[in-house]
Amino acid sequence: MAQRREIQFTINEQGEVSIQVKGVKGAECERITREIEEALGIVQARQHTSEFYQANEQTETVQGEG
């Protein structure tokens, strides 16, 4: 079963946008928010959660010859 992924946006009174990614491990969170960050402007700060430092579980299928 796929794990739930969530992106939460918060805009403060000064118009600054904060993005929090949940349910994504490793650098995948930066990859999925890259286009959004580029559209919003300059990233002023980045804080990684504990999920960032966890390895992504990847499944690889190899098909043998013959």
Buried (B, 14 or more C-beta within 10 A) or exposed (E): EEEEEEBEEEEEEEEEEEBEBEEBBBEBBBEBBEEEBEEEEEEEEEEEEEBBEEEEEEEEEEEEEE
